[in-house]
């Protein structure tokens, strides 16, 4: 039996900067609905931000966000991530497990992966001092598999902006 049978939260014109002085100025409206799903949980998030602004000017360049989240045991999955960001679109998905790290019993992400695709994102709407231009691209990242060092990340990305194209893949190893 679940200790909580469902959750339904609504927000209207929520300004995060009024809750935390260092947070971006926002006007978030939307809802979160969550309910048990077998031995786990399923949630749906929908947000709109009526005060979009560049991050370097204490803004949040997000206009709209929606996603589905599922939890089963220690495994979490985010699917159907769709956002309007910086005048363009962002789509993605991710999954991860929550486990303990080291002997201290601290929670850590394990066995994680994610993918994002961006289209038509205006750079100056993300950060006002970036050169004007439209960003399109995709990226994927995942926890590197053994024998890679713990904490290593495998990356693949491609980005195009203002007639230039960047493509690459590699591994980020933690500092030793």
N, C-alpha and C positions, 0 to 999 in steps of 0.2 A: 504494500500500500504506500502511495506517495504522500509525503507530509504536506505538500501543497498540490491542490487539485488543478489550478490554472492561475494564470496571471494575465492581467490586461492593464496596460499603462498607457495613458494619453498625455501628450504635451501640446501646449499652444504658445507660440512666441517665446520659447525658453531662451534666455540670454545666458550662456555659460559664463560669461565674464562677471555676471552678478553673483554667481556661486563661487567662482575661483578667479581672483584678480588677474592671474596670468593667462587665463583661458581666452580664446578668441571671442569677439563680439558676434553673437548669433541671434537668430529669431527662429528657433527650431520648433516645428510642429509635426506631429505624427503619432504613431502608436507602435506598441510592442504587444504582441499576443503570444502567449506560451501555454502549452498544455502537455500533459504526459502523453507519450507515444510508446506503448509497450513497456519495456524496461528502461526507457530513456525519456527524453524531452524533445519537443519540436517547437520552434519559435519563428515568428515572422516579424520583421522590423520594416517600418516605412517611415521615412523622415523627409521633410521639406525644410529648407533654410531660406527664409525671405531676406536675409541680410548677408548675402554672399560677399566675400572680399578677399583680397590677396593675403596670404599668411604673414608676410613681412609687415603688414599694416594692421595686425591683430585681427585679421579676418579669417574666415573659414571658406575656402574656395568651393565648397560643396553646395550644390543647389538642391539635390535630391538623392536619396539613397533607399534602396530596398534590398533585402536579403532574407534567405531562409537559413535557419540554423538548426542542426540536429545534434543531439548528444545521446550516446549509448555507452555506458560504462565510462572509461577514461577517454573515449574517442569523440571528437567534435568535428562536424563538417559544416562549412559555410558554402551554400550553393545559390545559384541565381542572383549573385551580387551584381546589381546594376546601379550605376550612379551617373548623375550629371555633375560634372566637375570642370571648372574653368571654361564653361561654354561648350564642352565636348562630352563624350560619353566614356564610361569606364565599366568594364564587365570583368567578372572574375569568379574564382572559386578557391577554396582552401580546405585543408583538413589537418588535424593534429591530434596528438594524444597528450594528456596531462599525466606526468609521472613525477617521481621524486628524483632529485639530483644529488649525487654524492651521499655522504653519510649524515648530512645535516637534516634530511627529510624535507628540504625546500622543494616547492613545486616547480616543475620545469616543462617546457614544450619538448616533446620527443616525436620522432617519426612524423615530421610535418612537411607539407608541400603546399604550394600555391601558384596560381597563374592569374595574370592581369592582362587585359587588352585595352588600349586607350585609342580614341579616335577623335580628332578635331579639337583637342584641348588647347586653349590659348595660353601660352606661357605667361604672359603678363597678368593674367587673371589668377594664376597660382602664386606668383611672386612678382611684384610690380617692377623690379629692376632687371628682370630677364629680358633679353632681346625679344622684340615682337615676332611672333610666328606661331604656327599651328604644329602641335605635337601629335604624332601617331606612333603607335608601337605596341610591343608586347614584351612581357617578361615572365619568367618562371623561376622559382627557387625551391629548393628542397634541402632537408637535412642530408648531408653526405653520408653514404653508406660506409660501413667498415670495409677496408682497414683505415679509412680517413680518421683523423683525430676527432675526438668528441667536440662538437660545436662547429665543425666545418660545414660550409654551405656551398652547394652546387648551384650555379646561376646560368641562365641563358637570357639574352635580351636583344631586342632590335628596336631602334628608335629612329624616326625620321622627322626632321624639322628644317624648314627654310632651305630646301634643296640639298640638305646634307643627310647622310644615313650612317648610323652607327650600329654595328652588329657584333656580338661576341658571346663567348661562353667561358666559364672558368670556375675556379674554386676559391673561396675565401677560407683560409685556415685561421683559427684563433691564434692570438699572440701567445707564444710559449714562454 
